[in-house]
Amino acid sequence: MEKEDKEKINEPEEKTVSKNQLKKEKKIFLIIVLMMVGFAALFGAFYLISDSFNHLNVEDVKFTVDKTTMTGMTLYRTSLPVTVKRAKADYNFWLRGNPDKTNKIPFNGSLEMMKNVVLNQTENFNCNGDGIIGVANLLKLYSVLGANVISDSNATCDAEGRYVFINIKHGNETRIDQIGKACYEIQVNNCEILPATERFMIENLIETNKYLEEN
C-alpha cells in the first residue's frame, strides 16, 4: 500500500517534467525559425541593395553599371533589340556619365523621331576627345534605329518638320532646346559635349522604349 502511494505521488512529477521539456523544445524551435527568417530577410535586403548599386532605371530605360569593359572606368550599359539576318539580338550602348545625373540636363520640348536626320556642329568640339566619342555614339544610335544621318552646313531647321535637325553649339548652359517642329539645339558649356550628347541619346532611348512597349 505504501509503495502504491509513492507511485501515485511521483506520477504528476513525471508529467510536469514532460510539459516543461515540451515548452523548452517549442521555444528552441521558435528561435531557430526566427533566426532562419532573419537570415533570409538579411540576404534579401543585401541582394536588393547590391542590385540597386549595379542597376539604374531612367524612365523605364534600364542601365547596368559596368566596371569590367574598360579598366579603371565605370560605364553604364543599356541595349536595344535589333534584327540581324532575321535573328533578334540586343545591341549594347555604353554611356560614360551616370544616366541619373545626365538626365537632369534640361531638355526643353518633345522629341520627334524620323528616318532622316541632319546633324551639324557650329564649332569643333574636340574637348580632349569627348566630342569625337559623343558624336560617334549619337550617330551609332541613329544608325541602329534605322535613321539616315547627314551633315550639311547649309541645312537649317525645316519649318514643315520633314526631317530632324540637330545643331550642336556653344552656350552659357549645357541644355537642349526644341526650336522648331523637329529641330533641336544642343548647347554645350565648358566642353560638356559628352554629357550633352548622352542626354540627347537618353531622350531617344526613352522614346524608343515607349514605342517598343506600345507596339
Residue frames as qw, qx, qy, qz and C-alpha x, y, z in Angstrom:
[[0.000, 0.886, 0.464, 0.000, 0.00, 0.00, 0.00],
 [0.319, -0.797, 0.111, 0.502, 2.79, 2.36, 0.82],
 [0.438, -0.132, 0.600, 0.656, 4.53, 1.54, -2.46],
 [0.244, 0.612, 0.656, 0.368, 1.44, 2.34, -4.50],
 [0.130, -0.931, -0.253, 0.228, 1.07, 5.69, -2.73],
 [0.392, -0.569, 0.342, 0.637, 4.62, 6.63, -3.66],
 [0.360, 0.191, 0.688, 0.600, 3.96, 5.80, -7.31],
 [0.078, 0.818, 0.552, 0.140, 0.83, 7.93, -7.24],
 [0.262, -0.870, -0.020, 0.416, 2.79, 10.80, -5.75],
 [0.419, -0.373, 0.511, 0.652, 5.60, 10.51, -8.33],
 [0.450, 0.478, 0.681, 0.324, 3.30, 10.32, -11.38],
 [0.145, 0.957, 0.242, -0.062, 2.36, 14.06, -11.50],
 [0.338, -0.749, 0.350, 0.449, 6.05, 14.99, -11.26],
 [0.515, 0.004, 0.694, 0.504, 6.80, 12.99, -14.43],
 [0.314, 0.747, 0.548, 0.211, 4.02, 14.79, -16.30],
 [0.119, -0.958, -0.023, 0.259, 5.30, 18.18, -15.13],
 [0.447, -0.481, 0.534, 0.533, 8.77, 17.42, -16.41],
 [0.466, 0.326, 0.707, 0.421, 7.37, 16.39, -19.81],
 [0.164, 0.907, 0.386, 0.038, 5.37, 19.60, -20.15],
 [0.254, -0.866, 0.207, 0.378, 8.39, 21.75, -19.26],
 [0.506, -0.212, 0.649, 0.528, 10.54, 19.86, -21.73],
 [0.400, 0.594, 0.633, 0.294, 7.92, 20.40, -24.46],
 [0.010, 0.977, 0.153, -0.148, 7.86, 24.12, -23.75],
 [0.389, -0.661, 0.429, 0.477, 11.63, 24.27, -23.99],
 [0.504, 0.102, 0.714, 0.475, 11.64, 22.41, -27.31],
 [0.274, 0.813, 0.495, 0.138, 8.96, 24.71, -28.71],
 [0.161, -0.939, 0.067, 0.296, 10.96, 27.73, -27.59],
 [0.459, -0.410, 0.589, 0.523, 14.15, 26.40, -29.23],
 [0.456, 0.408, 0.700, 0.369, 12.24, 25.60, -32.43],
 [0.131, 0.938, 0.320, -0.037, 10.75, 29.10, -32.49],
 [0.293, -0.802, 0.293, 0.431, 14.18, 30.66, -32.02],
 [0.497, -0.104, 0.693, 0.512, 15.59, 28.58, -34.89],
 [0.354, 0.668, 0.610, 0.237, 12.68, 29.59, -37.17],
 [0.031, -0.976, -0.110, 0.186, 13.10, 33.27, -36.27],
 [0.404, -0.598, 0.473, 0.506, 16.84, 33.05, -36.96],
 [0.482, 0.199, 0.719, 0.459, 16.20, 31.45, -40.36],
 [0.213, 0.859, 0.455, 0.103, 13.65, 34.14, -41.24],
 [0.224, -0.906, 0.104, 0.343, 16.10, 36.81, -40.07],
 [0.465, -0.334, 0.604, 0.555, 18.92, 35.42, -42.21],
 [0.410, 0.484, 0.683, 0.362, 16.60, 35.17, -45.23],
 [0.062, 0.957, 0.277, -0.056, 15.46, 38.79, -44.75],
 [0.349, -0.760, 0.311, 0.451, 19.06, 39.93, -44.33],
 [0.492, -0.034, 0.687, 0.534, 20.12, 38.10, -47.51],
 [0.308, 0.712, 0.588, 0.227, 17.16, 39.57, -49.41],
 [0.087, -0.968, -0.072, 0.222, 17.98, 43.08, -48.24],
 [0.437, -0.537, 0.493, 0.528, 21.64, 42.63, -49.18],
 [0.474, 0.263, 0.705, 0.457, 20.64, 41.39, -52.64],
 [0.188, 0.873, 0.441, 0.091, 18.28, 44.32, -53.23],
 [0.223, -0.901, 0.139, 0.346, 20.85, 46.86, -52.07],
 [0.486, -0.307, 0.620, 0.535, 23.56, 45.25, -54.21],
 [0.419, 0.494, 0.675, 0.353, 21.23, 45.15, -57.20],
 [0.072, 0.956, 0.268, -0.098, 20.31, 48.82, -56.76],
 [0.302, -0.748, 0.358, 0.471, 24.01, 49.73, -56.93],
 [0.411, -0.143, 0.750, 0.499, 24.50, 47.68, -60.11],
 [0.193, 0.497, 0.725, 0.436, 21.39, 48.76, -62.00],
 [0.073, 0.315, 0.157, -0.933, 19.75, 52.08, -62.80],
 [0.236, 0.576, 0.761, 0.184, 16.33, 52.82, -64.20],
 [0.015, -0.311, 0.035, 0.950, 15.79, 56.11, -66.02],
 [0.570, 0.330, 0.025, -0.752, 12.15, 56.47, -67.08],
 [0.916, 0.137, 0.311, -0.213, 11.92, 52.72, -67.72],
 [0.668, 0.617, -0.404, 0.102, 15.22, 52.57, -69.60],
 [0.865, -0.485, 0.098, 0.087, 17.42, 50.08, -67.74],
 [0.362, 0.769, -0.488, 0.199, 21.16, 50.57, -67.32],
 [0.930, -0.284, -0.136, 0.191, 23.72, 48.16, -65.88],
 [0.203, -0.901, 0.378, 0.066, 26.79, 49.51, -64.09],
 [0.933, 0.288, -0.070, 0.203, 29.79, 48.08, -65.95],
 [0.306, -0.872, 0.373, 0.083, 33.23, 48.21, -64.32],
 [0.768, -0.195, 0.559, 0.245, 34.88, 45.48, -66.38],
 [0.692, 0.653, 0.263, 0.162, 34.69, 46.55, -70.03],
 [0.390, 0.752, -0.209, 0.488, 37.19, 49.38, -69.63],
 [0.688, -0.216, -0.460, 0.518, 39.83, 49.06, -66.90],
 [0.295, -0.226, -0.296, 0.880, 39.58, 51.79, -64.27],
 [0.229, -0.032, -0.181, -0.956, 36.40, 53.28, -65.75],
 [0.322, 0.343, 0.786, -0.400, 32.73, 52.93, -64.83],
 [0.184, -0.022, -0.568, -0.802, 30.40, 52.66, -67.80],
 [0.504, 0.229, 0.546, -0.629, 26.62, 52.37, -67.97],
 [0.006, -0.053, 0.868, 0.494, 25.32, 49.77, -70.39],
 [0.600, 0.353, 0.413, -0.587, 21.91, 49.59, -71.99],
 [0.249, -0.034, 0.850, 0.463, 20.63, 47.84, -75.09],
 [0.576, 0.357, 0.001, -0.735, 18.11, 47.96, -77.91],
 [0.731, 0.144, 0.667, 0.014, 16.60, 44.97, -79.69],
 [0.288, 0.595, -0.452, -0.599, 17.73, 44.66, -83.33],
 [0.907, 0.232, 0.335, -0.108, 17.26, 42.14, -86.12],
 [0.024, 0.670, -0.649, -0.359, 20.37, 40.89, -87.91],
 [0.280, 0.199, -0.874, -0.343, 19.90, 38.36, -90.71],
 [0.651, -0.315, -0.465, -0.511, 16.38, 37.65, -89.45],
 [0.645, -0.267, -0.625, 0.350, 17.70, 36.86, -85.98],
 [0.298, -0.894, -0.099, -0.321, 16.81, 39.01, -82.99],
 [0.687, -0.039, -0.369, 0.625, 19.62, 40.30, -80.79],
 [0.290, -0.912, -0.200, 0.209, 20.44, 43.10, -78.35],
 [0.533, 0.562, -0.091, 0.625, 22.71, 45.95, -79.43],
 [0.570, -0.597, -0.329, 0.458, 24.61, 47.39, -76.48],
 [0.197, 0.814, -0.036, 0.546, 25.39, 51.04, -75.83],
 [0.639, -0.343, -0.386, 0.570, 27.81, 52.28, -73.18],
 [0.026, -0.923, -0.076, -0.375, 27.41, 55.72, -71.65],
 [0.547, 0.218, -0.467, 0.660, 30.25, 57.29, -69.67],
 [0.167, -0.311, 0.313, -0.882, 28.17, 59.54, -67.48],
 [0.109, 0.233, 0.875, -0.410, 25.78, 58.39, -64.77],
 [0.060, -0.433, -0.675, -0.595, 22.38, 58.39, -66.57],
 [0.291, -0.733, -0.574, 0.221, 20.57, 59.59, -63.42],
 [0.273, -0.617, -0.021, 0.738, 22.72, 62.74, -63.34],
 [0.174, -0.025, 0.563, 0.807, 22.86, 63.18, -67.12],
 [0.041, -0.569, -0.760, -0.312, 19.07, 63.03, -67.35],
 [0.208, -0.757, -0.393, 0.478, 18.90, 66.16, -65.16],
 [0.204, -0.162, 0.330, 0.907, 20.34, 68.25, -68.01],
 [0.430, 0.496, 0.313, -0.687, 17.40, 70.37, -69.22],
 [0.176, 0.164, 0.800, 0.549, 15.56, 69.08, -72.28],
 [0.279, 0.439, 0.295, -0.801, 13.02, 71.71, -73.25],
 [0.536, 0.321, -0.402, -0.669, 10.49, 70.35, -75.72],
 [0.869, 0.026, 0.446, -0.210, 9.47, 66.95, -77.03],
 [0.261, -0.404, 0.754, 0.447, 11.45, 64.59, -79.22],
 [0.775, 0.478, -0.009, -0.413, 10.43, 63.85, -82.79],
 [0.529, -0.304, 0.749, 0.260, 11.85, 60.68, -84.31],
 [0.685, 0.638, -0.018, -0.353, 12.19, 60.40, -88.11],
 [0.927, 0.166, 0.209, 0.262, 14.11, 58.46, -90.74],
 [0.550, 0.576, -0.005, 0.605, 16.13, 61.48, -91.93],
 [0.514, -0.788, -0.128, 0.313, 18.38, 63.44, -89.58],
 [0.454, 0.718, -0.155, 0.504, 20.69, 66.39, -90.18],
 [0.700, -0.626, -0.131, 0.317, 23.42, 66.71, -87.54],
 [0.428, 0.731, -0.100, 0.522, 25.57, 69.85, -87.60],
 [0.612, -0.530, -0.229, 0.541, 28.17, 71.48, -85.35],
 [0.160, 0.983, 0.041, 0.077, 28.82, 75.21, -85.35],
 [0.017, -0.824, 0.556, -0.106, 32.30, 74.61, -83.94],
 [0.698, 0.225, -0.674, 0.093, 34.78, 71.82, -83.46],
 [0.656, -0.610, 0.241, -0.374, 34.12, 70.27, -80.05],
 [0.597, 0.353, -0.699, 0.175, 37.30, 68.25, -79.53],
 [0.604, -0.607, 0.218, -0.468, 37.33, 68.55, -75.73],
 [0.249, -0.498, 0.824, -0.101, 40.15, 66.03, -75.21],
 [0.131, 0.057, -0.950, -0.277, 38.41, 63.50, -77.41],
 [0.277, 0.328, 0.741, -0.517, 35.00, 63.74, -75.74],
 [0.464, 0.499, -0.067, -0.729, 33.49, 65.41, -78.80],
 [0.363, 0.306, -0.794, -0.380, 34.52, 62.55, -81.07],
 [0.031, -0.089, -0.970, 0.222, 33.14, 59.95, -78.65],
 [0.308, 0.394, 0.518, -0.694, 29.88, 61.81, -78.02],
 [0.509, 0.475, -0.232, -0.679, 29.02, 62.44, -81.67],
 [0.300, 0.243, -0.892, -0.235, 30.10, 58.91, -82.71],
 [0.095, 0.178, 0.911, -0.360, 27.82, 57.36, -80.06],
 [0.423, 0.477, 0.291, -0.713, 24.91, 59.52, -81.19],
 [0.457, 0.441, -0.534, -0.558, 25.49, 58.55, -84.82],
 [0.148, 0.101, -0.984, -0.008, 25.65, 54.87, -83.87],
 [0.285, 0.310, 0.719, -0.553, 22.34, 55.14, -82.00],
 [0.516, 0.523, -0.009, -0.679, 20.64, 56.68, -85.03],
 [0.334, 0.369, -0.790, -0.357, 22.18, 54.01, -87.25],
 [0.020, 0.074, 0.976, -0.204, 20.76, 51.23, -85.04],
 [0.357, 0.466, 0.514, -0.625, 17.38, 52.99, -85.09],
 [0.525, 0.424, 0.665, 0.320, 17.49, 52.89, -88.89],
 [0.136, 0.928, 0.148, -0.315, 17.85, 56.65, -89.48],
 [0.675, 0.459, 0.133, 0.562, 19.81, 58.28, -92.29],
 [0.357, -0.838, -0.071, 0.407, 22.14, 60.90, -90.81],
 [0.606, 0.525, 0.118, 0.586, 23.93, 63.56, -92.84],
 [0.344, -0.609, -0.122, 0.704, 25.93, 66.69, -92.10],
 [0.354, 0.622, 0.414, 0.562, 25.01, 69.71, -94.18],
 [0.303, -0.287, -0.241, 0.876, 26.32, 73.10, -93.14],
 [0.138, -0.114, -0.318, -0.931, 23.79, 74.77, -95.44],
 [0.390, -0.467, -0.762, -0.224, 20.81, 73.00, -93.88],
 [0.170, -0.256, 0.355, -0.883, 18.57, 74.79, -91.42],
 [0.305, 0.206, 0.792, -0.487, 15.55, 73.98, -89.32],
 [0.112, -0.234, -0.743, -0.617, 12.73, 72.83, -91.59],
 [0.369, -0.069, 0.243, -0.894, 9.52, 74.66, -90.72],
 [0.783, -0.004, -0.310, -0.539, 7.44, 71.74, -92.01],
 [0.600, -0.430, 0.630, -0.242, 9.37, 69.21, -89.91],
 [0.875, 0.366, -0.230, -0.219, 10.24, 66.91, -92.80],
 [0.768, 0.195, -0.489, 0.364, 13.49, 65.87, -91.11],
 [0.634, -0.717, -0.157, 0.246, 15.11, 66.08, -87.70],
 [0.405, 0.731, -0.200, 0.512, 17.56, 68.95, -87.49],
 [0.730, -0.610, -0.137, 0.277, 20.16, 68.92, -84.70],
 [0.380, 0.764, -0.208, 0.478, 22.66, 71.70, -84.21],
 [0.748, -0.447, -0.259, 0.418, 25.43, 71.46, -81.60],
 [0.236, 0.763, -0.048, 0.600, 26.68, 74.85, -80.47],
 [0.343, 0.030, -0.547, 0.763, 28.35, 76.65, -77.57],
 [0.368, -0.719, -0.378, -0.453, 26.08, 78.03, -74.88],
 [0.133, -0.586, 0.454, -0.658, 26.13, 79.55, -71.42],
 [0.642, -0.211, 0.592, -0.439, 24.43, 76.44, -70.06],
 [0.061, 0.117, -0.951, -0.279, 24.53, 72.81, -71.14],
 [0.505, 0.334, 0.540, -0.584, 20.97, 72.16, -72.28],
 [0.171, 0.172, 0.814, 0.527, 18.81, 71.01, -75.17],
 [0.324, 0.446, 0.274, -0.789, 16.09, 73.20, -76.67],
 [0.430, 0.462, 0.731, 0.260, 13.48, 72.37, -79.26],
 [0.032, -0.443, 0.086, 0.892, 13.50, 75.33, -81.68],
 [0.453, 0.210, -0.442, -0.745, 11.08, 74.01, -84.31],
 [0.880, -0.031, -0.078, -0.467, 8.73, 71.17, -85.13],
 [0.985, -0.066, -0.023, 0.161, 11.62, 68.67, -85.34],
 [0.467, 0.664, -0.268, 0.519, 14.58, 70.96, -84.67],
 [0.742, -0.634, -0.147, 0.163, 16.91, 70.94, -81.68],
 [0.245, 0.793, -0.402, 0.386, 19.83, 72.93, -80.36],
 [0.857, -0.338, -0.266, 0.285, 22.28, 71.06, -78.18],
 [0.030, 0.913, -0.229, 0.337, 24.02, 73.80, -76.22],
 [0.862, -0.080, -0.316, 0.388, 27.40, 72.92, -74.74],
 [0.182, -0.929, 0.197, -0.254, 29.02, 74.85, -71.89],
 [0.360, -0.704, 0.605, -0.091, 32.56, 74.33, -70.63],
 [0.293, 0.395, -0.843, -0.219, 33.25, 71.43, -73.03],
 [0.518, -0.002, 0.747, -0.417, 30.38, 69.31, -71.65],
 [0.499, 0.302, -0.534, -0.612, 29.88, 67.78, -75.09],
 [0.269, 0.028, -0.963, 0.003, 29.74, 64.22, -73.76],
 [0.142, 0.322, 0.743, -0.569, 27.00, 64.85, -71.15],
 [0.405, 0.419, -0.006, -0.813, 25.05, 66.90, -73.73],
 [0.487, 0.245, -0.686, -0.482, 25.10, 64.24, -76.45],
 [0.187, -0.075, -0.962, 0.182, 24.41, 61.47, -73.93],
 [0.285, 0.324, 0.504, -0.748, 21.41, 63.46, -72.65],
 [0.541, 0.367, -0.283, -0.702, 20.08, 63.53, -76.21],
 [0.371, 0.153, -0.903, -0.153, 20.75, 59.79, -76.52],
 [0.060, 0.162, 0.851, -0.496, 18.83, 59.09, -73.30],
 [0.463, 0.365, 0.193, -0.784, 15.83, 61.02, -74.64],
 [0.547, 0.314, -0.599, -0.493, 15.95, 58.90, -77.81],
 [0.240, 0.057, -0.959, 0.138, 16.19, 55.72, -75.74],
 [0.260, 0.229, 0.632, -0.693, 13.21, 56.77, -73.61],
 [0.572, 0.393, -0.058, -0.717, 11.05, 57.45, -76.67],
 [0.471, 0.285, -0.785, -0.284, 12.20, 54.26, -78.40],
 [0.034, -0.020, -0.932, 0.360, 11.37, 52.24, -75.29],
 [0.438, 0.321, 0.407, -0.734, 7.87, 53.75, -75.20],
 [0.582, 0.393, -0.397, -0.591, 7.36, 52.90, -78.87],
 [0.340, 0.204, -0.917, -0.048, 8.51, 49.29, -78.37],
 [0.140, 0.132, 0.827, -0.529, 6.19, 48.83, -75.40],
 [0.507, 0.401, 0.215, -0.733, 3.21, 50.19, -77.33],
 [0.688, 0.445, -0.394, -0.415, 3.91, 48.05, -80.39]]
